[in-house]
């Protein structure tokens, strides 16, 4: 009877503590911040080229580490723990900005719209 009680108690502890290991949370006196940013690509002659550059940039951002994202998004985080906590949300999208250059010709830039989250010390 005692061993059944121990097994049940151990099972309950494992089940109740499983959510502690489920996320990439940063523990301590940290707050989670959510923000968004628009990253502009270089200017090209066609809309298709601008969309293509935007897609390339979006894929590049998805493959970067938290520290690389910190540089790319110009976030001034003080510790590597904070930098490594940066995650991109899945709702990124690409738009194109039209402009008229100095020669009177149309020019296009890809705009990568991203939202992200990170933990920062309070």
N, C-alpha and C positions, 0 to 999 in steps of 0.2 A: 504494500500500500504506500509505503514511504517513497519507493522508487517511482511509482506512477505520479505521485504528487510532485516530485522533483522534475520529472519529464514534462509535465504540464506547465510547471513554473518556468522551466527553461524555454519551452516553446513560446509561451506568452511573452517572455522577455525578448526573444528573437523577433517575433512578429511586431511588437510595439517599437522596437528600436530600428527596424529595417529602414524606415523613412529617413533616418539620420544619414544613411550612406547613399541615398538615392540621388541627391543633387550635387551640384558643384558650388554649394554655398560657402561663403567665407564667414567664419565665426569670429566673434569678438564684438567690439563696438563699431560695427560697420553698417552702413545703410546702402540699400540698392537704389541706384539711379537709372532712370530711363531717359534717353535723349534721341534725337534724330539729326541727320546731317545730309547735305547734298554735296556730292563730290563731282566736280566738273572735269570732263575729259578735254583733250586738245581739240581745237577747231579744225573741221574738215569741210570739203566741198559738197558733200551729199548727206541727206538725212540717213540713208542706209549706213553710210560709214560712221556717222555719229552713234546710231543705235548699236552698231557692231562694237565700237570702242567702249560704249557703256556696258555692254554685256561682258566684254573681256574684263573690265574693271570690277564688275560685280562678282564674277567668278574668282578673280584674284583675291578680293576681300574675303570671300567665303573660305578660302584655303589658308588664310593668314592666322598666325597665332595671336593670342591676346596682346602680347608685347608689340608685335608688328601693327596690329590694329590701333594700339595706343598712338603710335607714330603717325599712321595714316589718317586717323581721325583728329589729330592734334589735341589729344587729351593729356593733361598735365597731372599724372598720377604719381604719387611719391614712392610707392613700393612695388616690387615685382608681384607681390600677392594681389594688389589692386589691378595691375596691368593684365595679369593672367586671368582675371575674372571677367574680362570683356567678352561678351557674346553678341553676335548679330542676330536679330530677329528674322523670321522667314518671310517677312512682307516687303522685301526690297523691290523697287521698281525703277524703270528707266524711262526718262523723257528726253526730248530733244529741244534745245533752245535755238531759235533762228535769230540771226543778226545780219546786219548789212555791214560789210567791211569798208575800209577807207576808199577802196576802188569802186564801190557801188555794187559789189557782188554779194550774193547770199552766202552765208557761212553757217555751219551747224556745229553745235557742241552737245555731246551726250551728258546727261545729268543723272547720276546714280543716287537715288533716294534711299537711304538706309536708316533703320532704327536699331538701337543697341541698348544693352544693359551692362552695368558694371557695379562692383562694390567699392565703396570708398569709406575710409575711416571718418567717423563723426567727430 
